[in-house]
Amino acid sequence: MKFFCCYILVFLFSNSVFGLKKHDSIVNTTSLQKSPVNTKSTEISLDSGWEFYWKQLINPNEFNNNYTHTKVSLTNWTNYSLADGENLPSIGYATYRLKYTLPEKNKHLSLFIPAIYASSKTWINGKLISEIGKVGTTRSETLHRRYSQIIPLDTNENQLDIVIQTANFYHNKGGIDKPLVLANSEHLSNVRAKRIIADMIFIGCLGFIGAFFLLFYLFYWNKDKAVLFFAFACICLSYMGLSDRYAPLARIFESSSWVILTKIEYVSLFLAGTAASLFFDSIFTSFTHKTYSKVIRLSFYTLSALVIFLPAPHFTRFVLPFLILMMVNLLYVTFIIMKAIIGKRHESILLLVSMILGTVVFCIHIFIFLGKNANAIIYVNFGYVLVFMMLSMLLMNRFSDSFKELEKAKEFALEQKKEISVKSKELSNVNLELKENLKQLESSNSELDSFNHIVSHDLKAPLVAMHTLVTFIEEDLEESLDDNSKNYFELLKGRVSKMSALIDGLLEYSKVARGKKQKNTFSFNELLIEVTEIFDTKNTFVLPEKDSEIFANRIELEHVFQNLISNAIKHNDKEKPVITVGVSTLNEEYLFFVGDNGPGIPEKYHHKIFEMFSKLNNNSEVESTGIGLSIVKKLVSENNGTICVESEKGLGTTIKFSWKI
């Protein structure tokens, strides 16, 4: 609101100080009116009574009655009519001439000549005053340039004979479209100085704001695309204002193409509109329609592409569609801002004030562009600066909010860091305990190795000796032993053998999955053939028809199948056991199965069979320690697999297990 009040004060002050009184003078060659220029702020507008020579470039000393002309008022020559009633084309060349008598006792007068489409050559009283660009009768001969100029007049002469040659081969407008102004030299200089100051404020402020936010985005805060769009819009508008008013590139590169420079200026204008719209969309993305940014990009990029690829003068016609599109865009923006205000978005009020002021300034700019008021650009520039300062405040407010959130995140991170520090200490203590447990585990493994040695040597040795001793006693008493005694001796030797087998099973179980696991690739069917060769030929083995390549620890897998097949044969009640083996691959693991045609296992014993020393059949004829399936389960578990039983009594048994690849 402070900025808005300052703008009103500047506007009123500028209106009172810079306001210009205009007195139009209708001048012709037969009746020359003398208009006194007594005050410093009085202007005489030379906008009518001009001789217009179409398709003729005439020097001041060449005028005669042979040249045809018409009397015109200064406006775009496409508004002039030919003899057949058709309007003149924008492309062409012509000569303007005006005779005017200066009032007596007027000194220090100057003539203001506006920028002409698109190159010009000016004489006053037969003296060549200036040549802007190069006037020619063809495109190749013409060098397009357009600047306004102030020409001091000779105070010793009281009659003006103004001759202006102009040529246009690039713009959809042609000739002199604004009146020449005759006024006090000091007054015109003051007006130009004030407009330069206003332009420099506009160009400098927008350029600085754009460069500041661009660097801010690139080096400090690239998380908010609104900052980038805003910076790009400011830079484009700053360049457009500089190029439109002063054309620095054309002055530096004197032979450069005016068409290319104008295309750059137009594209900058359209891209500024694109960036401004995307800036708005970034701020209110939750309120705008999802196709808004796509429509904006498509519209402005299409205009930019047409400007780039279309030849002169066609590309110069797209300013008006751009202005219409911007007005429609502003209406939509206003609607979205009202929605945001209802939605209680705190930045909406500031943006609404900016948009209202921007809309007013933009309408004035359109008014200026159409040539209705040449002085209001002073106020327009101040208005634009205020609008962009408000938008800068909005961006900084967004950054402030983000910074506050970042500070909260930092505080939260510090708290988390403290908690992590505490947890780290706890983890350190756990690691110490783990190391201690690891030492104990290594010690236990060492003791287990010692135990295995004791079992394998110290326990098995007496059993072997006992078996041998029983055999010797049996041989010595063979003649005196009856049948019962012989059965007792056989039973005793069987128990000793079973005890030895139990010790071997325990040793084998303790060694399962110890040490490094080495995996390699091998043929599954070859493995099965090697396993089945150790069994009786009366058994029938059904192996997979299609061989498979298996990547695993071959020794462990061979041990598993040897135990499962052995178990299936050992507990089979058929005369000809049939053992079926298969494999498939699913989700990075192998699925194996071993099935038989044996008596089956009731469901209530499916889990019990994998327990150590567990035997469902107490038949002494079946030699079993109850450790084989326990070893199988341990090996499967060590390879990240699971094992299960599918069986019903009298229908055979199938054991399935998975094996991680």
C-alpha positions as CSV (number, residue, x, y, z in Angstrom):
1,M,0.0,0.0,0.0
2,K,2.9,2.3,0.6
3,F,4.2,1.7,-2.9
4,F,0.8,2.3,-4.3
5,C,0.4,5.6,-2.5
6,C,3.9,6.7,-3.7
7,Y,2.9,5.8,-7.2
8,I,-0.2,8.1,-7.0
9,L,1.9,10.9,-5.7
10,V,4.4,10.5,-8.4
11,F,1.6,10.4,-11.0
12,L,0.0,13.6,-9.8
13,F,3.4,15.4,-9.5
14,S,4.4,14.3,-13.0
15,N,1.1,15.3,-14.4
16,S,1.5,18.8,-13.0
17,V,5.1,19.3,-13.8
18,F,5.5,17.3,-17.1
19,G,2.0,18.0,-18.5
20,L,2.1,19.4,-22.0
21,K,-0.3,21.8,-23.6
22,K,-0.9,20.9,-27.2
23,H,-2.1,23.3,-29.9
24,D,-2.9,21.6,-33.2
25,S,-2.3,23.7,-36.3
26,I,-3.8,22.8,-39.6
27,V,-1.3,24.0,-42.2
28,N,-1.4,24.0,-46.0
29,T,0.6,25.5,-48.8
30,T,-1.9,28.3,-49.7
31,S,-2.6,29.6,-46.2
32,L,0.4,29.7,-43.8
33,Q,-0.7,30.4,-40.3
34,K,1.6,32.0,-37.8
35,S,1.4,30.3,-34.4
36,P,3.4,32.1,-31.7
37,V,5.5,30.0,-29.5
38,N,5.7,32.2,-26.5
39,T,6.1,29.8,-23.7
40,K,8.6,27.1,-23.0
41,S,5.9,24.4,-22.8
42,T,3.9,25.3,-25.9
43,E,4.0,22.8,-28.7
44,I,2.8,23.1,-32.3
45,S,1.8,19.8,-33.9
46,L,2.7,19.6,-37.6
47,D,0.4,16.8,-38.5
48,S,-1.6,18.0,-41.6
49,G,-1.1,19.8,-44.8
50,W,1.7,17.5,-46.0
51,E,2.4,16.9,-49.7
52,F,2.8,13.2,-50.2
53,Y,4.6,11.7,-53.2
54,W,4.1,8.0,-53.4
55,K,6.8,5.9,-55.1
56,Q,8.9,9.0,-55.6
57,L,12.2,10.0,-53.8
58,I,12.5,13.7,-54.6
59,N,15.4,16.0,-53.4
60,P,14.5,19.6,-52.4
61,N,15.9,21.2,-55.6
62,E,13.9,18.8,-57.8
63,F,10.3,19.7,-57.0
64,N,8.2,21.0,-59.9
65,N,4.7,20.7,-61.2
66,N,5.5,17.4,-63.0
67,Y,5.4,15.4,-59.7
68,T,1.9,14.2,-58.6
69,H,1.1,14.4,-54.9
70,T,-1.8,14.4,-52.5
71,K,-2.4,16.4,-49.3
72,V,-2.4,14.1,-46.2
73,S,-2.3,14.2,-42.5
74,L,0.5,12.2,-40.8
75,T,-0.5,8.7,-40.2
76,N,0.5,5.2,-41.3
77,W,0.5,5.4,-45.1
78,T,-1.5,2.2,-45.4
79,N,-4.5,4.5,-44.4
80,Y,-4.0,6.5,-47.6
81,S,-5.9,5.6,-50.8
82,L,-4.7,5.3,-54.3
83,A,-6.6,6.6,-57.3
84,D,-8.6,3.4,-57.6
85,G,-9.7,3.6,-54.0
86,E,-7.4,0.8,-52.7
87,N,-5.2,1.5,-49.7
88,L,-1.4,1.8,-50.1
89,P,0.7,-1.3,-49.2
90,S,3.0,-1.1,-46.3
91,I,6.0,-1.9,-48.5
92,G,7.2,1.0,-50.5
93,Y,8.9,4.4,-50.5
94,A,7.7,8.0,-50.6
95,T,8.5,11.7,-50.1
96,Y,6.8,14.1,-47.6
97,R,7.0,17.9,-47.9
98,L,5.6,20.7,-45.7
99,K,6.0,24.5,-45.9
100,Y,5.5,26.4,-42.7
101,T,6.1,30.0,-41.7
102,L,7.6,30.5,-38.2
103,P,6.2,33.3,-36.1
104,E,8.3,36.3,-35.6
105,K,10.4,37.0,-32.5
106,N,10.6,33.3,-31.7
107,K,14.1,32.0,-30.9
108,H,15.6,28.8,-29.8
109,L,13.1,26.6,-31.5
110,S,13.6,22.9,-32.3
111,L,11.8,20.4,-34.4
112,F,11.0,17.0,-32.9
113,I,10.8,14.2,-35.6
114,P,9.4,10.9,-34.3
115,A,10.7,7.5,-35.3
116,I,9.7,6.8,-38.9
117,Y,9.0,3.4,-40.5
118,A,11.6,2.5,-41.4
119,S,14.5,4.6,-42.8
120,S,14.5,8.3,-43.5
121,K,16.4,11.3,-45.0
122,T,15.5,14.8,-43.9
123,W,16.1,18.2,-45.4
124,I,15.2,21.6,-43.9
125,N,15.3,24.6,-46.2
126,G,17.3,22.6,-48.7
127,K,19.9,21.6,-46.2
128,L,20.4,17.9,-45.5
129,I,19.9,17.5,-41.7
130,S,20.0,13.8,-41.1
131,E,19.9,10.4,-42.7
132,I,18.7,7.5,-40.5
133,G,19.6,4.2,-42.1
134,K,19.7,4.3,-45.9
135,V,16.7,5.2,-48.1
136,G,16.3,3.1,-51.3
137,T,13.8,2.0,-53.8
138,T,14.4,-1.7,-53.2
139,R,14.9,-3.9,-50.1
140,S,18.5,-4.5,-50.9
141,E,19.3,-0.8,-51.3
142,T,17.5,0.1,-48.0
143,L,19.1,-0.1,-44.6
144,H,16.3,0.0,-42.1
145,R,16.8,2.1,-39.0
146,R,14.3,4.2,-37.0
147,Y,15.1,6.7,-34.3
148,S,13.4,9.9,-33.1
149,Q,15.4,13.1,-33.3
150,I,15.4,16.7,-32.2
151,I,16.7,19.2,-34.8
152,P,17.5,22.8,-33.7
153,L,16.3,25.4,-36.1
154,D,18.1,28.4,-37.5
155,T,16.8,31.5,-35.7
156,N,17.5,33.7,-38.7
157,E,14.9,32.0,-40.8
158,N,11.2,32.3,-40.3
159,Q,10.0,29.8,-43.0
160,L,10.4,26.1,-43.0
161,D,10.5,23.9,-46.0
162,I,10.7,20.3,-44.6
163,V,11.4,17.4,-47.0
164,I,11.5,13.9,-45.7
165,Q,12.2,10.8,-47.8
166,T,11.3,7.4,-46.3
167,A,11.3,3.8,-47.3
168,N,9.9,0.7,-45.6
169,F,10.4,-2.9,-46.6
170,Y,10.1,-4.7,-43.3
171,H,7.1,-3.4,-41.2
172,N,3.4,-3.7,-41.6
173,K,3.3,0.1,-41.0
174,G,4.9,2.6,-43.3
175,G,6.0,6.2,-43.3
176,I,5.4,8.9,-40.7
177,D,2.6,7.8,-38.3
178,K,3.0,10.5,-35.7
179,P,3.1,14.3,-36.0
180,L,6.2,16.3,-36.0
181,V,6.3,18.8,-33.1
182,L,7.7,22.3,-33.1
183,A,8.5,23.7,-29.7
184,N,11.1,25.5,-27.6
185,S,14.5,23.8,-27.7
186,E,14.8,23.7,-23.9
187,H,11.3,22.3,-23.5
188,L,11.9,19.5,-26.0
189,S,15.3,18.7,-24.3
190,N,13.6,18.6,-20.9
191,V,10.9,16.3,-22.2
192,R,13.5,13.9,-23.8
193,A,15.7,14.0,-20.6
194,K,12.8,13.2,-18.4
195,R,11.7,10.3,-20.7
196,I,15.3,9.0,-20.7
197,I,15.4,9.1,-16.9
198,A,12.1,7.3,-16.8
199,D,13.3,4.7,-19.3
200,M,16.5,4.2,-17.5
201,I,14.7,3.7,-14.2
202,F,12.5,1.1,-15.9
203,I,15.3,-0.7,-17.8
204,G,17.8,-0.5,-15.0
205,C,15.4,-1.6,-12.3
206,L,14.0,-4.5,-14.3
207,G,17.4,-5.5,-15.5
208,F,18.8,-5.5,-11.9
209,I,15.8,-7.3,-10.5
210,G,16.0,-9.9,-13.3
211,A,19.8,-10.5,-12.9
212,F,19.4,-10.6,-9.1
213,F,16.7,-13.3,-9.1
214,L,18.4,-15.2,-11.9
215,L,21.7,-15.5,-9.9
216,F,19.6,-16.2,-6.8
217,Y,18.0,-19.1,-8.6
218,L,21.2,-20.5,-10.1
219,F,23.4,-20.3,-7.1
220,Y,21.1,-20.3,-4.0
221,W,17.5,-21.4,-4.5
222,N,16.7,-23.5,-7.5
223,K,13.8,-25.3,-5.9
224,D,11.2,-22.6,-6.8
225,K,10.7,-22.3,-10.6
226,A,8.7,-19.1,-9.9
227,V,12.0,-17.3,-9.2
228,L,13.4,-18.4,-12.6
229,F,10.3,-17.4,-14.5
230,F,10.1,-14.0,-12.8
231,A,13.8,-13.3,-13.5
232,F,13.4,-14.3,-17.2
233,A,10.4,-12.0,-17.6
234,C,12.2,-9.1,-16.0
235,I,15.3,-9.6,-18.2
236,C,13.2,-9.9,-21.4
237,L,11.1,-6.8,-20.6
238,S,14.3,-4.9,-19.8
239,Y,15.9,-5.8,-23.1
240,M,12.7,-5.1,-25.0
241,G,12.4,-1.6,-23.5
242,L,16.0,-0.9,-24.2
243,S,15.8,-2.1,-27.8
244,D,12.5,-0.5,-28.6
245,R,13.5,3.0,-27.3
246,Y,17.3,3.1,-28.1
247,A,18.2,0.1,-30.3
248,P,21.8,-0.3,-28.9
249,L,22.6,-3.3,-31.1
250,A,21.7,-1.4,-34.2
251,R,24.0,1.5,-33.2
252,I,26.9,-0.8,-32.2
253,F,26.6,-3.0,-35.3
254,E,25.8,-0.4,-38.0
255,S,25.4,-2.9,-40.8
256,S,23.3,-5.4,-38.9
257,S,19.9,-6.4,-40.3
258,W,17.0,-4.4,-38.7
259,V,14.7,-7.3,-39.4
260,I,16.7,-9.7,-37.3
261,L,17.0,-7.2,-34.5
262,T,13.3,-6.5,-34.6
263,K,12.6,-10.3,-34.5
264,I,14.8,-10.6,-31.4
265,E,12.8,-7.7,-29.8
266,Y,9.4,-9.4,-30.6
267,V,10.5,-12.8,-29.4
268,S,11.7,-11.2,-26.1
269,L,8.3,-9.6,-25.7
270,F,6.5,-12.9,-26.3
271,L,8.9,-14.9,-24.0
272,A,8.4,-12.3,-21.3
273,G,4.6,-13.0,-21.6
274,T,5.3,-16.7,-21.4
275,A,7.6,-16.4,-18.3
276,A,5.1,-14.0,-16.5
277,S,2.2,-16.5,-17.1
278,L,4.3,-19.5,-15.9
279,F,5.4,-17.4,-12.9
280,F,1.7,-17.0,-12.0
281,D,1.0,-20.7,-12.6
282,S,3.9,-21.7,-10.4
283,I,2.5,-19.7,-7.5
284,F,-1.1,-20.8,-7.9
285,T,-0.6,-24.2,-9.4
286,S,-3.2,-25.7,-7.1
287,F,-5.9,-23.3,-8.4
288,T,-5.1,-23.1,-12.1
289,H,-6.4,-25.6,-14.6
290,K,-4.0,-28.4,-15.4
291,T,-4.0,-27.4,-19.1
292,Y,-3.3,-23.7,-18.4
293,S,0.5,-23.9,-18.6
294,K,0.3,-26.1,-21.8
295,V,-2.0,-23.6,-23.5
296,I,0.2,-20.7,-22.5
297,R,3.4,-22.4,-23.8
298,L,1.7,-23.5,-27.0
299,S,0.2,-20.0,-27.7
300,F,3.4,-17.9,-27.0
301,Y,5.8,-20.4,-28.5
302,T,3.6,-20.4,-31.6
303,L,3.8,-16.6,-31.8
304,S,7.6,-16.7,-31.3
305,A,8.0,-19.4,-34.0
306,L,5.9,-17.4,-36.5
307,V,8.0,-14.3,-35.8
308,I,11.2,-16.2,-36.3
309,F,10.3,-18.0,-39.5
310,L,7.9,-15.6,-41.3
311,P,9.5,-12.9,-43.5
312,A,8.9,-9.2,-43.2
313,P,6.5,-7.5,-43.0
314,H,4.2,-10.4,-41.9
315,F,5.9,-11.1,-38.6
316,T,5.2,-7.5,-37.4
317,R,1.5,-8.2,-37.4
318,F,1.6,-10.4,-34.3
319,V,1.8,-7.7,-31.6
320,L,-1.9,-7.2,-31.6
321,P,-2.7,-10.9,-31.2
322,F,-0.2,-11.0,-28.4
323,L,-1.9,-8.0,-26.6
324,I,-5.3,-9.6,-27.0
325,L,-3.9,-12.9,-25.6
326,M,-2.4,-11.0,-22.6
327,M,-5.7,-9.3,-21.8
328,V,-7.5,-12.6,-21.8
329,N,-4.7,-14.0,-19.7
330,L,-5.0,-11.1,-17.2
331,L,-8.7,-11.8,-16.8
332,Y,-8.1,-15.4,-16.1
333,V,-5.3,-14.5,-13.6
334,T,-7.7,-12.1,-11.8
335,F,-10.3,-14.9,-11.6
336,I,-7.7,-17.3,-10.1
337,I,-6.5,-14.8,-7.6
338,M,-10.0,-14.3,-6.4
339,K,-10.2,-18.1,-5.9
340,A,-7.0,-18.0,-4.0
341,I,-8.2,-15.2,-1.8
342,I,-11.3,-17.3,-1.0
343,G,-8.9,-20.2,-0.3
344,K,-7.0,-18.0,2.2
345,R,-3.7,-18.0,0.4
346,H,-1.7,-15.2,2.2
347,E,0.2,-14.1,-1.0
348,S,-3.0,-13.6,-2.9
349,I,-3.7,-10.0,-1.5
350,L,-0.2,-8.8,-2.6
351,L,-0.5,-10.4,-6.0
352,L,-4.0,-9.0,-6.4
353,V,-2.8,-5.4,-5.7
354,S,0.1,-6.1,-8.1
355,M,-2.2,-7.4,-10.8
356,I,-4.7,-4.5,-10.5
357,L,-1.9,-2.0,-10.8
358,G,-0.3,-4.0,-13.6
359,T,-3.6,-4.2,-15.5
360,V,-4.0,-0.4,-15.3
361,V,-0.4,0.1,-16.4
362,F,-0.7,-2.4,-19.2
363,C,-3.9,-0.8,-20.5
364,I,-2.1,2.6,-20.5
365,H,0.8,0.9,-22.3
366,I,-1.6,-0.4,-25.0
367,F,-3.0,3.1,-25.2
368,I,0.5,4.4,-25.7
369,F,1.3,1.8,-28.2
370,L,-1.6,2.8,-30.3
371,G,-0.2,6.3,-30.4
372,K,-2.9,8.3,-28.5
373,N,-0.6,9.8,-25.8
374,A,3.1,10.1,-26.2
375,N,3.8,11.4,-22.7
376,A,2.1,8.8,-20.5
377,I,5.0,6.4,-21.0
378,I,6.7,8.4,-18.1
379,Y,4.0,7.2,-15.7
380,V,3.8,3.7,-17.3
381,N,7.5,3.2,-16.6
382,F,7.1,4.1,-12.9
383,G,4.0,1.9,-12.7
384,Y,5.9,-1.1,-14.2
385,V,8.7,-0.7,-11.7
386,L,6.2,-0.6,-8.8
387,V,4.5,-3.7,-10.1
388,F,7.7,-5.7,-10.3
389,M,8.9,-4.5,-6.9
390,M,5.6,-5.8,-5.4
391,L,6.1,-9.1,-7.2
392,S,9.7,-9.2,-5.9
393,M,8.3,-8.8,-2.4
394,L,6.0,-11.7,-3.1
395,L,8.9,-13.9,-4.2
396,M,11.0,-12.9,-1.2
397,N,8.0,-13.6,1.0
398,R,7.8,-17.1,-0.5
399,F,11.5,-17.5,0.1
400,S,11.1,-16.3,3.7
401,D,8.4,-19.0,4.2
402,S,10.6,-21.6,2.7
403,F,13.5,-20.4,4.9
404,K,11.4,-20.7,8.0
405,E,10.4,-24.2,7.0
406,L,14.1,-25.0,6.4
407,E,15.0,-23.6,9.8
408,K,12.3,-25.9,11.4
409,A,13.7,-28.8,9.4
410,K,17.2,-27.9,10.7
411,E,15.9,-27.9,14.2
412,F,14.2,-31.2,13.7
413,A,17.4,-32.5,12.1
414,L,19.4,-31.4,15.2
415,E,17.0,-33.3,17.4
416,Q,17.3,-36.3,15.1
417,K,21.0,-36.0,15.3
418,K,20.9,-36.0,19.0
419,E,18.7,-39.1,19.0
420,I,21.0,-40.7,16.5
421,S,24.0,-39.9,18.7
422,V,22.3,-41.6,21.6
423,K,21.3,-44.6,19.4
424,S,24.9,-44.6,18.1
425,K,26.2,-45.0,21.6
426,E,23.7,-47.7,22.3
427,L,24.7,-49.4,19.0
428,S,28.3,-49.1,19.9
429,N,27.6,-50.9,23.2
430,V,25.6,-53.5,21.2
431,N,28.6,-53.9,18.9
432,L,30.9,-54.5,21.8
433,E,28.5,-57.1,23.1
434,L,28.3,-58.6,19.6
435,K,32.1,-58.8,19.4
436,E,32.1,-60.5,22.8
437,N,29.4,-62.9,21.7
438,L,31.4,-63.5,18.5
439,K,34.4,-64.4,20.5
440,Q,32.3,-66.7,22.6
441,L,30.8,-68.2,19.4
442,E,34.3,-68.8,18.0
443,S,35.2,-70.4,21.3
444,S,32.0,-72.6,21.1
445,N,32.9,-73.6,17.6
446,S,36.3,-74.5,18.8
447,E,34.8,-76.6,21.6
448,L,32.4,-78.1,19.1
449,D,35.3,-79.2,16.9
450,S,36.9,-80.7,20.0
451,F,33.6,-82.4,20.8
452,N,33.5,-83.8,17.2
453,H,37.0,-85.1,17.6
454,I,36.1,-86.7,20.9
455,V,32.9,-88.3,19.5
456,S,34.7,-89.5,16.3
457,H,37.7,-90.9,18.1
458,D,37.1,-91.4,21.8
459,L,33.4,-92.6,21.6
460,K,33.5,-94.5,18.4
461,A,36.7,-96.4,19.4
462,P,35.1,-98.2,22.4
463,L,32.0,-99.0,20.3
464,V,34.3,-100.7,17.7
465,A,36.1,-102.5,20.4
466,M,32.8,-103.6,21.9
467,H,31.6,-104.9,18.6
468,T,34.8,-106.8,18.1
469,L,34.8,-108.2,21.6
470,V,31.1,-109.4,21.2
471,T,32.1,-111.1,17.9
472,F,35.0,-112.9,19.6
473,I,32.8,-114.1,22.5
474,E,30.2,-115.3,20.0
475,E,32.8,-117.2,18.1
476,D,34.3,-118.8,21.2
477,L,30.9,-119.9,22.5
478,E,29.4,-120.7,19.2
479,E,29.0,-124.5,19.9
480,S,27.5,-124.0,23.3
481,L,25.0,-121.2,22.4
482,D,21.4,-122.0,21.9
483,D,19.2,-120.0,19.5
484,N,18.0,-117.5,22.1
485,S,21.6,-116.7,23.0
486,K,22.6,-116.2,19.4
487,N,19.7,-113.9,18.9
488,Y,20.8,-111.9,21.9
489,F,24.3,-111.6,20.5
490,E,22.9,-110.4,17.1
491,L,20.7,-107.9,18.9
492,L,23.7,-106.7,20.9
493,K,25.8,-106.2,17.8
494,G,22.8,-104.4,16.1
495,R,22.5,-102.0,19.0
496,V,26.3,-101.2,18.8
497,S,26.0,-100.6,15.1
498,K,23.0,-98.3,15.5
499,M,24.9,-96.4,18.2
500,S,27.8,-95.9,15.8
501,A,25.3,-94.8,13.1
502,L,23.8,-92.3,15.5
503,I,27.2,-90.9,16.3
504,D,28.0,-90.6,12.6
505,G,24.6,-88.8,12.1
506,L,25.3,-86.3,14.8
507,L,28.7,-85.5,13.4
508,E,27.2,-85.0,10.0
509,Y,24.5,-82.7,11.3
510,S,27.0,-80.6,13.2
511,K,29.1,-80.1,10.1
512,V,26.2,-79.1,7.8
513,A,26.4,-75.5,6.4
514,R,29.7,-74.8,8.1
515,G,32.5,-73.1,6.2
516,K,32.4,-71.3,2.9
517,K,29.7,-72.1,0.3
518,Q,31.1,-72.4,-3.2
519,K,28.5,-72.3,-6.0
520,N,28.9,-73.5,-9.5
521,T,26.8,-74.5,-12.5
522,F,26.1,-78.1,-13.2
523,S,23.6,-80.5,-14.8
524,F,20.7,-81.5,-12.6
525,N,20.1,-84.8,-14.4
526,E,23.8,-85.8,-14.1
527,L,23.6,-85.1,-10.3
528,L,20.5,-87.3,-10.0
529,I,22.2,-90.1,-12.0
530,E,25.2,-90.1,-9.7
531,V,22.9,-90.2,-6.7
532,T,20.6,-93.0,-7.9
533,E,23.5,-95.3,-9.0
534,I,24.3,-96.2,-5.4
535,F,20.8,-97.7,-4.9
536,D,19.4,-101.1,-5.8
537,T,18.4,-101.6,-9.5
538,K,15.0,-102.9,-8.5
539,N,14.0,-99.3,-7.8
540,T,12.4,-97.2,-10.5
541,F,13.6,-93.6,-10.9
542,V,11.6,-91.0,-12.9
543,L,13.9,-88.1,-13.7
544,P,13.0,-84.9,-15.6
545,E,12.7,-85.3,-19.3
546,K,14.4,-81.9,-19.9
547,D,17.7,-81.3,-18.2
548,S,18.3,-78.1,-16.3
549,E,21.4,-76.1,-15.5
550,I,21.6,-75.5,-11.7
551,F,23.7,-72.8,-10.0
552,A,24.2,-73.9,-6.4
553,N,26.5,-75.7,-4.0
554,R,26.6,-79.2,-5.7
555,I,27.7,-81.1,-2.6
556,E,24.9,-79.7,-0.4
557,L,22.2,-80.4,-3.0
558,E,23.6,-83.9,-3.7
559,H,23.4,-84.6,0.1
560,V,19.8,-83.4,0.2
561,F,18.7,-85.6,-2.7
562,Q,20.6,-88.6,-1.4
563,N,18.9,-88.3,2.0
564,L,15.4,-87.8,0.5
565,I,15.7,-90.7,-2.1
566,S,17.2,-93.0,0.5
567,N,14.4,-92.2,2.9
568,A,11.7,-92.7,0.2
569,I,13.2,-96.2,-0.6
570,K,13.9,-97.2,2.9
571,H,10.2,-96.6,4.1
572,N,8.5,-97.9,0.9
573,D,6.2,-100.8,1.3
574,K,5.9,-101.7,-2.4
575,E,7.8,-104.5,-4.1
576,K,9.0,-102.0,-6.7
577,P,9.5,-98.5,-5.4
578,V,8.9,-95.7,-7.9
579,I,10.8,-92.4,-7.1
580,T,9.9,-89.3,-9.0
581,V,12.2,-86.2,-9.0
582,G,11.5,-82.8,-10.6
583,V,12.6,-79.1,-10.7
584,S,11.2,-75.7,-11.9
585,T,12.4,-72.1,-11.6
586,L,10.3,-69.3,-10.1
587,N,11.1,-65.8,-8.8
588,E,14.9,-66.3,-8.5
589,E,14.7,-69.7,-6.7
590,Y,14.5,-73.3,-7.6
591,L,11.5,-75.5,-6.7
592,F,12.5,-79.2,-6.2
593,F,10.3,-82.2,-5.3
594,V,10.9,-85.9,-4.5
595,G,7.8,-88.2,-4.7
596,D,7.3,-91.9,-4.0
597,N,4.6,-94.5,-4.1
598,G,5.0,-95.6,-0.5
599,P,2.5,-95.9,2.3
600,G,2.2,-92.1,2.9
601,I,2.4,-90.1,6.1
602,P,-0.7,-88.9,8.0
603,E,-1.0,-85.1,8.1
604,K,-0.5,-84.9,11.9
605,Y,3.1,-86.2,11.4
606,H,4.1,-83.9,8.6
607,H,6.1,-81.5,10.8
608,K,7.4,-84.2,13.2
609,I,9.4,-86.1,10.6
610,F,11.9,-83.2,10.4
611,E,12.7,-83.3,14.1
612,M,16.0,-84.9,15.1
613,F,15.8,-88.5,16.2
614,S,12.1,-88.6,15.1
615,K,10.9,-92.0,13.7
616,L,7.4,-92.8,12.8
617,N,8.2,-96.5,12.1
618,N,9.7,-98.3,15.1
619,N,10.3,-101.5,13.0
620,S,13.7,-102.8,13.8
621,E,14.1,-104.1,10.3
622,V,14.2,-100.5,8.9
623,E,17.6,-99.1,9.7
624,S,17.1,-95.4,10.6
625,T,18.6,-92.9,12.9
626,G,16.0,-90.2,12.6
627,I,18.6,-87.6,11.6
628,G,18.5,-87.6,7.8
629,L,15.4,-85.3,7.3
630,S,16.8,-83.0,10.0
631,I,19.9,-82.6,8.0
632,V,17.8,-82.0,4.9
633,K,15.8,-79.3,6.6
634,K,19.0,-77.6,7.9
635,L,20.6,-77.5,4.5
636,V,17.4,-76.1,2.9
637,S,17.2,-73.4,5.6
638,E,20.8,-72.5,5.2
639,N,20.1,-71.8,1.4
640,N,17.1,-69.5,2.2
641,G,14.5,-72.1,1.3
642,T,11.5,-73.8,2.8
643,I,10.5,-77.5,2.9
644,C,7.1,-79.1,3.2
645,V,5.3,-82.5,2.9
646,E,2.3,-83.4,0.7
647,S,1.1,-86.8,1.6
648,E,-2.0,-88.9,2.6
649,K,-1.9,-92.3,4.1
650,G,-1.8,-95.0,1.5
651,L,-1.2,-92.5,-1.4
652,G,2.5,-92.0,-1.3
653,T,4.6,-89.0,-0.2
654,T,5.9,-85.9,-2.0
655,I,8.5,-83.6,-0.3
656,K,8.9,-80.2,-1.9
657,F,11.5,-77.6,-1.1
658,S,12.8,-74.4,-2.5
659,W,16.4,-73.3,-3.0
660,K,17.6,-69.7,-3.5
661,I,19.5,-69.1,-6.7
